[in-house]
Amino acid sequence: MFAGALSVSVTSEVQPLRQVLVHRPGDEIVRMTQHDLDQLLFDDILSPPETVREHDLFVEILRRAGATVVDIRELLQRALDRAPVEARRRLLERCCEPHGVRELVDPLLGWPAERLSLAMVSGLSWRDVPDASVSLGRVRAETREVGPLALPPLPNLMFMRDPCIAIHDRIVVGRMTHEARRREPLLVAFSLAHSQSLDQPRFCFDDDDAGRGAPYRSLEGGDVLVVSEETLLIGCSERTRAPTIERLATEALFPTLPKLKRIYVVMMPERRTLMHLDTMLTQVDEKLFLGFTPLLEQGHSEAPVAVARLERDHAPRLLEGATMLDVLRDELGDDVILVPCGGEDYLHQQREQWTDGANAVCVQPGHIILYARNVHTIGALRRQGFEEVRLHVAQTPEERAERIAAGLARPRTVFSFSGSELSRARGGGRCLTMPLRRGAPAADATGASLGA
């Protein structure tokens, strides 16, 4: 169990990653069958053992790169153990009510924290709560051919980027578009608020706005990129809607973040293939971005996406004729380079965008993690001075440690691993992480640096 102290400070996508939340896939992906795919937002069922092995290797890279990695289930268990009983009750009410199983609240309130944290993530069968009162909903569920679950599993929770977002020193609570993920922000926010692991948690945009219309409560973390203290990018996408972005800016970000000056809103196509901004654009070094270039710059068969700008006390303004690359160069300098996901061939660009070739996570400037299957993307990165360090489970831990250390010592490195199951779940390295702190190592009370 993690026993250190966490803090929130994210003002960049590329500063050294110091503290990060993840979720190791568990029984929630076992409980997902082919009958649940559309409802749970997957294209196929995953192999649980292989998914876990891939995720463990991914976490090993993060740790050896110097990050303290904490699993959200550890924090959730601690929070359930330490939170006041009324806070636990409120969480259970908010988790159970949308599924029509409010009768579970009282029985679950007496469960030990470890068992309850597992059930909240992996799902809950009616047979697990024999003391719950009989309801018509339960009777109906038990007549179904596929498992009588009282609470569905959360197989998307491994994509920790989306439920809550660290921006500067604040935690922004997401509003998930689809019912399959709406429990996730409740669990993550509760974990951070009550685990007593986070030093002075500061939440914003965390009100319970379930009564608002859907366009005003659709926000997911994969659409938010922190370019600098002064600048954010937010994708207006399939999952994050324009009215919510405007609410977030005017009600939360501009009032609470004095150094924030501009928010660029990227008007994305509403496609599943481009569900979040980070499926088409991520930052990999101070002046280097990885992206699906047909939508980010001029000169391709597709028209580039439009960009609008929000500023404090100003109405939104469309940047006529400006591309995303133009915006990045205005903000960071004319020497900004956009590396094409999939290389120069449009066929490979489309294929590798789908397999998360544009979704890299930076562990320090110029050092990123990417799925090895994106060979044309890695080739394009090589042309910018990156060397590939290929990692796999067949290597000994000692060999992997040596290879990672050597890669970190080079100016630019892409750490690659197979990710065959993880990529089928439609999320890359950035999706799998919720950075809490980037920058210089923090010191504990004795002055010692917090390690991994």
C-alpha positions in Angstrom: 0.0 0.0 0.0 1.3 3.4 -0.9 2.3 5.3 2.2 3.9 8.6 0.9 2.5 12.0 0.3 1.0 13.2 -3.0 0.7 16.7 -4.3 -0.7 18.4 -7.4 1.3 20.5 -9.8 0.9 20.1 -13.5 1.9 23.1 -15.7 3.4 21.1 -18.6 2.9 17.9 -20.7 6.7 17.2 -20.8 8.3 18.2 -17.5 9.7 15.1 -15.6 6.8 12.9 -14.4 7.1 12.6 -10.6 3.7 11.3 -9.3 1.0 9.6 -11.4 -2.2 7.6 -10.8 -2.9 4.5 -12.8 -5.3 1.6 -12.5 -4.1 -2.0 -13.0 -6.8 -3.9 -14.9 -8.6 -6.4 -12.8 -11.8 -8.5 -12.7 -13.7 -5.6 -14.4 -12.4 -6.7 -17.8 -13.1 -10.4 -16.9 -16.8 -9.5 -16.3 -17.0 -7.8 -19.8 -18.5 -10.2 -22.4 -19.1 -9.8 -26.1 -22.7 -8.9 -25.2 -21.6 -5.8 -23.3 -19.2 -4.3 -25.9 -21.3 -1.4 -27.2 -22.6 -0.6 -23.7 -19.1 -0.6 -22.2 -17.5 1.3 -25.1 -15.2 -1.5 -26.3 -14.7 -3.0 -29.7 -13.7 -6.4 -28.5 -13.2 -8.4 -25.3 -9.6 -8.4 -23.9 -7.3 -11.2 -22.7 -7.1 -10.5 -19.0 -3.7 -12.1 -18.3 -2.1 -10.4 -21.3 -3.7 -7.0 -20.5 -2.3 -7.2 -17.0 1.2 -8.2 -18.2 1.3 -5.3 -20.6 0.0 -2.8 -18.0 2.6 -4.0 -15.5 5.4 -3.5 -18.0 4.1 0.0 -18.8 4.1 0.8 -15.0 7.6 -0.6 -14.7 8.8 1.9 -17.3 7.1 4.8 -15.5 8.7 3.8 -12.2 12.2 3.3 -13.6 11.9 6.7 -15.2 11.5 8.2 -11.7 7.8 8.5 -11.2 5.9 7.5 -8.0 3.1 5.3 -9.4 0.0 4.9 -7.3 -3.0 2.6 -8.2 -6.3 4.3 -7.7 -7.7 1.2 -6.0 -5.2 1.6 -3.2 -6.4 5.2 -2.7 -10.0 4.2 -2.9 -9.6 1.5 -0.3 -7.8 3.9 2.0 -10.5 6.5 1.5 -13.3 4.1 2.2 -11.6 3.1 5.4 -10.9 6.7 6.6 -13.9 8.7 5.3 -16.7 9.7 7.6 -19.7 7.4 7.4 -21.9 10.1 5.8 -19.3 10.6 3.1 -19.3 6.9 2.3 -23.1 6.8 2.3 -23.2 9.8 -0.1 -20.7 8.1 -2.4 -22.8 4.9 -2.4 -26.0 6.8 -3.1 -24.4 8.5 -6.1 -23.1 5.2 -7.4 -26.2 3.2 -6.9 -29.0 5.6 -7.7 -28.2 5.8 -11.5 -28.5 2.0 -11.8 -31.8 1.9 -9.9 -30.3 -0.1 -7.0 -30.6 2.3 -4.1 -31.5 -0.7 -1.9 -27.8 -1.7 -2.0 -26.6 1.4 0.0 -27.3 0.1 3.5 -25.8 -3.4 3.0 -22.7 -2.0 1.2 -22.2 0.6 3.9 -21.2 -2.2 6.3 -18.7 -3.8 4.0 -14.9 -3.6 4.8 -13.0 -1.1 2.7 -11.0 -3.7 0.7 -14.1 -5.6 -0.4 -16.1 -2.5 -1.1 -13.4 -0.9 -3.2 -13.1 -4.0 -5.3 -16.9 -4.2 -5.9 -17.1 -0.5 -6.9 -14.6 -1.1 -9.7 -15.1 -4.7 -10.7 -18.8 -4.7 -10.5 -21.2 -6.4 -8.1 -23.4 -9.5 -8.5 -26.8 -9.7 -6.7 -25.6 -12.9 -5.1 -22.9 -10.9 -3.4 -25.5 -9.0 -1.4 -28.0 -11.6 -0.2 -29.1 -9.3 2.6 -30.3 -6.6 0.2 -34.0 -6.1 0.1 -35.8 -7.7 -2.8 -36.9 -5.2 -5.5 -38.6 -5.5 -8.8 -35.3 -4.4 -10.4 -33.5 -7.3 -8.9 -36.2 -9.8 -10.0 -35.9 -8.4 -13.5 -32.1 -8.7 -13.5 -32.2 -12.3 -12.4 -34.3 -13.3 -15.4 -31.7 -12.1 -17.9 -29.6 -14.6 -19.7 -26.3 -12.8 -19.1 -25.2 -12.4 -15.5 -27.5 -10.7 -13.0 -25.2 -7.8 -12.0 -26.4 -5.2 -9.6 -23.6 -2.8 -10.5 -21.8 -3.1 -13.8 -18.0 -3.3 -14.0 -15.8 -0.3 -14.9 -13.4 -1.7 -17.6 -12.5 1.8 -18.8 -11.1 2.9 -15.4 -7.6 1.8 -16.6 -7.8 4.9 -18.8 -7.1 7.1 -15.8 -6.6 10.3 -17.8 -10.4 10.9 -18.2 -12.3 10.9 -14.8 -10.3 13.7 -13.1 -7.7 16.2 -14.5 -4.8 17.9 -12.7 -4.4 21.4 -14.0 -1.8 23.6 -12.2 -2.5 22.9 -8.5 -6.2 21.9 -8.9 -8.1 18.8 -9.6 -10.9 19.3 -12.1 -13.6 16.6 -11.8 -14.7 15.2 -15.2 -18.2 14.7 -16.4 -18.3 11.5 -18.4 -20.4 11.4 -21.6 -21.5 7.8 -21.5 -23.3 6.0 -18.6 -20.6 3.3 -18.6 -18.1 5.7 -17.2 -20.1 8.0 -15.0 -19.1 6.2 -11.8 -15.4 6.8 -12.4 -15.1 10.5 -11.5 -17.1 9.8 -8.3 -14.6 7.2 -7.2 -11.5 9.1 -8.2 -12.5 12.3 -6.6 -13.6 10.5 -3.4 -10.2 8.7 -3.3 -8.3 11.9 -3.6 -10.4 13.8 -1.2 -10.5 11.2 1.6 -7.5 8.9 1.4 -5.4 11.5 3.3 -2.6 10.9 0.8 -3.0 14.1 -1.1 -1.6 17.2 0.6 -4.4 19.8 0.7 -6.6 18.6 -2.2 -8.0 21.5 -4.1 -10.9 20.6 -6.3 -12.7 22.8 -8.8 -15.6 22.2 -11.1 -16.7 19.5 -8.7 -20.3 20.4 -8.0 -23.0 17.8 -8.5 -24.7 19.1 -11.7 -26.5 16.0 -12.6 -29.6 18.1 -13.2 -28.1 20.0 -16.1 -28.6 19.1 -19.7 -26.0 16.8 -21.2 -24.2 19.5 -23.3 -23.4 21.3 -20.1 -21.8 18.4 -18.3 -19.6 16.6 -20.8 -15.9 16.8 -20.0 -13.2 14.1 -20.2 -9.5 14.4 -19.4 -8.2 13.1 -22.7 -9.4 16.4 -24.2 -7.3 18.6 -22.0 -3.6 19.4 -22.7 -1.6 21.7 -20.4 0.8 23.5 -22.7 2.1 25.9 -20.1 1.0 27.9 -17.1 -0.6 30.4 -19.4 -2.1 28.1 -22.0 -4.4 25.1 -22.3 -5.7 23.2 -25.2 -9.2 21.6 -24.9 -10.7 19.4 -27.5 -14.4 20.0 -28.4 -15.0 16.4 -29.3 -17.4 13.5 -29.2 -16.8 13.4 -25.4 -16.3 17.1 -24.4 -19.0 19.6 -25.5 -18.7 23.3 -26.2 -21.1 24.5 -23.4 -19.2 22.5 -20.8 -15.8 24.0 -22.0 -17.2 27.5 -21.7 -18.6 26.7 -18.2 -15.3 25.2 -17.1 -13.4 28.3 -18.3 -15.7 30.9 -16.8 -16.8 29.2 -13.6 -13.6 27.4 -12.6 -10.4 27.9 -14.5 -10.1 31.6 -15.0 -11.4 32.4 -11.5 -9.0 30.0 -9.7 -5.8 29.9 -11.9 -4.4 33.5 -12.0 -1.6 32.6 -14.4 -3.8 31.0 -17.0 -4.4 33.5 -19.9 -5.7 31.5 -22.8 -7.6 28.4 -23.6 -7.6 27.2 -27.2 -10.6 25.1 -28.1 -10.0 22.5 -30.9 -13.1 21.9 -32.9 -12.7 18.2 -33.6 -14.9 15.9 -35.7 -17.4 14.0 -33.5 -16.0 10.5 -34.3 -15.2 7.5 -32.2 -11.9 7.3 -34.0 -11.0 10.7 -32.6 -12.8 10.5 -29.3 -10.4 12.8 -27.4 -7.8 15.5 -28.4 -5.0 13.2 -27.2 -6.0 10.6 -29.9 -4.7 13.1 -32.4 -2.1 15.3 -30.6 0.3 14.9 -27.7 3.5 16.7 -26.8 6.8 14.8 -26.8 9.4 17.5 -26.1 9.6 21.2 -25.4 9.1 22.2 -29.1 8.0 18.8 -30.5 4.4 17.4 -30.9 3.2 14.1 -32.2 0.0 14.3 -34.2 -2.4 13.2 -36.9 -1.2 15.9 -39.3 -4.1 15.8 -41.8 -6.3 17.6 -39.2 -3.6 19.8 -37.7 -1.9 21.6 -40.6 -2.5 22.7 -44.1 -1.6 20.8 -47.2 -3.6 17.5 -46.8 -6.7 16.0 -48.3 -8.7 16.8 -45.2 -9.4 20.3 -44.0 -7.6 21.1 -40.7 -9.8 21.4 -37.6 -10.8 25.0 -36.6 -9.6 26.5 -33.4 -11.3 29.1 -31.1 -9.7 31.1 -28.3 -11.2 31.8 -24.9 -9.7 34.6 -22.8 -10.5 36.0 -19.4 -13.5 38.4 -19.6 -13.8 38.0 -23.4 -16.3 36.3 -25.6 -15.0 33.2 -27.5 -13.4 34.0 -30.8 -12.8 31.8 -33.8 -9.2 32.0 -35.2 -10.1 32.4 -38.9 -7.8 30.4 -41.1 -5.5 29.3 -38.2 -4.4 25.6 -37.9 -3.4 23.8 -34.7 0.2 24.0 -35.8 -0.2 27.8 -36.2 -1.5 28.1 -32.7 1.4 26.0 -31.2 4.0 28.1 -33.1 2.3 31.3 -31.8 2.5 30.0 -28.3 5.9 28.3 -28.2 7.8 29.7 -31.2 8.2 29.2 -34.9 10.6 26.3 -34.3 7.8 24.0 -33.1 7.7 20.8 -35.2 4.8 18.5 -35.7 5.9 14.8 -36.1 3.3 12.9 -38.3 1.7 9.9 -36.5 2.1 7.1 -39.1 4.7 8.9 -41.0 4.1 10.6 -44.4 1.7 8.0 -45.9 -2.0 8.8 -45.4 -2.9 5.1 -45.1 -0.4 4.5 -42.3 -1.4 7.8 -40.7 -5.0 6.6 -40.4 -4.1 3.1 -39.2 -1.6 4.3 -36.5 -3.9 7.0 -35.3 -6.4 4.2 -34.6 -3.7 2.2 -32.7 -2.7 5.2 -30.5 0.3 6.3 -32.5 -0.5 9.9 -31.6 -1.1 9.1 -27.9 2.3 9.2 -26.2 3.0 9.9 -22.6 6.2 11.9 -21.7 8.2 10.8 -18.7 10.7 13.7 -19.2 11.4 16.0 -22.2 12.1 13.9 -25.3 11.5 10.6 -23.5 8.1 9.0 -24.3 6.2 5.7 -24.1 4.5 4.3 -27.2 3.1 1.0 -28.5 5.7 -0.8 -30.6 3.1 -1.7 -33.3 3.1 2.0 -34.5 6.3 1.4 -36.5 5.8 4.2 -39.0 5.3 6.7 -36.1 8.4 5.4 -34.5 10.2 5.8 -37.8 9.1 9.5 -38.0 10.3 10.0 -34.5 13.7 8.6 -35.4 14.0 11.3 -38.0 13.8 13.8 -35.2 16.6 12.1 -33.3 14.7 9.6 -31.2 16.2 6.1 -30.5 13.8 3.2 -29.9 14.3 1.1 -26.8 12.1 -2.0 -27.2 11.0 -3.6 -24.0 9.1 -6.9 -23.5 8.2 -9.4 -20.8 10.7 -12.0 -22.1 13.6 -9.8 -20.9 14.8 -10.1 -17.4 14.0 -7.2 -15.0 17.7 -6.5 -14.8 17.9 -6.3 -18.6 14.9 -4.0 -18.8 16.3 -1.8 -16.0 19.6 -1.5 -17.9 17.9 -0.7 -21.2 15.6 1.9 -19.6 18.5 3.6 -17.8 20.5 3.8 -21.1 17.4 5.3 -22.9 17.0 7.9 -20.2 20.6 8.9 -20.6 20.1 9.7 -24.3 18.8 13.0 -25.6 15.6 11.5 -27.1 14.1 8.0 -26.6 10.9 6.3 -27.4 10.3 3.3 -25.0 8.1 0.8 -26.9 6.4 -2.3 -25.9 3.8 -4.6 -27.5 0.5 -3.3 -26.0 -1.4 -5.7 -28.2 -4.3 -5.9 -25.8 -4.1 -2.4 -24.4 -4.2 -0.9 -27.9 -7.3 -2.9 -28.7 -9.0 -1.1 -25.8 -8.5 2.2 -27.6 -6.1 4.0 -25.4 -2.4 4.7 -25.4 0.2 5.7 -22.8 -1.3 9.1 -22.1 -4.8 7.6 -21.7 -3.5 5.2 -19.1 -2.1 7.9 -16.8 -3.3 10.7 -14.6 -0.2 12.8 -13.8 -0.5 14.5 -10.4 2.9 16.2 -10.4 5.5 17.1 -13.0 8.8 18.9 -12.4 11.6 18.8 -9.9 11.5 16.0 -7.2 9.5 16.9 -4.1 11.1 16.6 -0.7 9.4 15.0 2.3 9.5 16.5 5.8 13.1 15.4 6.4 14.3 16.8 3.1 14.7 13.4 1.4 13.5 13.0 -2.1 10.3 10.9 -2.6 11.3 7.8 -4.6 9.3 5.4 -6.7 
